[in-house]
Every structure is written in C-alpha cells, then in structure tokens.
C-alpha cells in the first residue's frame, strides 16, 4: 500500500490533529502556516514526499527567496515548527494506532536536589559549559531592536542580555566598526 506523503497530505494531517485535539489548536495552526509557507517553495516533485525533504537546505532556499520578510529568529521558529510537523506526520504514517504527537508522550520526572554539598559532589560531576551553552541560557531579551542606519536601510539586533555592560556594548560596537570599509 502506497502512502501519500505529499505537502497536501501533511496539511490535511495537521487539520486532523487540530480537529481531534491531539495538540493545542494554536500550535497545530502555527505548524501548518509554517509548513505551508516553507514547503510551498518546493517543486511539485519535491512536494510529493515531504518526509524526505532536506529541511536545512529547504530553509536556506526559503531564506534566499522570502527571507527579507522574516527575522533570523522567526526563520528558526519556522524551521522548528516544520520539523515538528514532519516528524509527527512521519510517525503517524508509520503507525496511526500508536501515534502520539512529539512532546506529548514523554513525562519528565522531577529529580530531587541533593541535600548536602558532599552528596551533590557524589551524585553529579562538575558542570562545565561551553560558551555557546552559556549564551543560550543567559538572560537575554527576545525583543528585536530596529536601528535605522540609512533612509532605506534598517538593521535589527536581537539577543542582547538584559544586563549589557558598557564594556560588552563596546565589544559589539568594535565588531561592527570592523565591518565598515572606512
């Protein structure tokens, strides 16, 4: 039996998820909108099998074609939504009876914190984090700061920490100054 793995079938599946209450409607509709826009750039042949689409490549193409209308953060969000939609669709096609939406079937067990310092050192190794991990967990603003630098050009800055120091601002300014050709 051949299974329809097309973009049209994916969008119908997302409607089914919303109708059956398998995920919050707002979540499903956000995934559907993202999938429709991002996968809408595919040729008819490519759109016949969305399960095997190279999503990173498709997102790069989408960014090249439609990127001016989106911030980098929104493109990342779109990619995440499309990925979740495709993963759920693929899971459903493999076994409709056992289907559970991603994130819905896993329960997180709460782990009690260690009660003493010596117990803490026994149970977990020292935490070492890379700079990129620290950057992902630092308290940053998700506000996008538009800066009009010319009459016809606005740049957008996002991800600044709430507690940005003058020294950190100077580092950012130095990087931008290095980009200028003057």
Helices and strands as residue ranges (DSSP letters): H 7-19, H 25-39, H 44-47, G 50-52, H 55-66, G 67-69, H 72-94, G 96-98, H 117-123, H 131-137, E 144-150, E 153-158, H 166-179
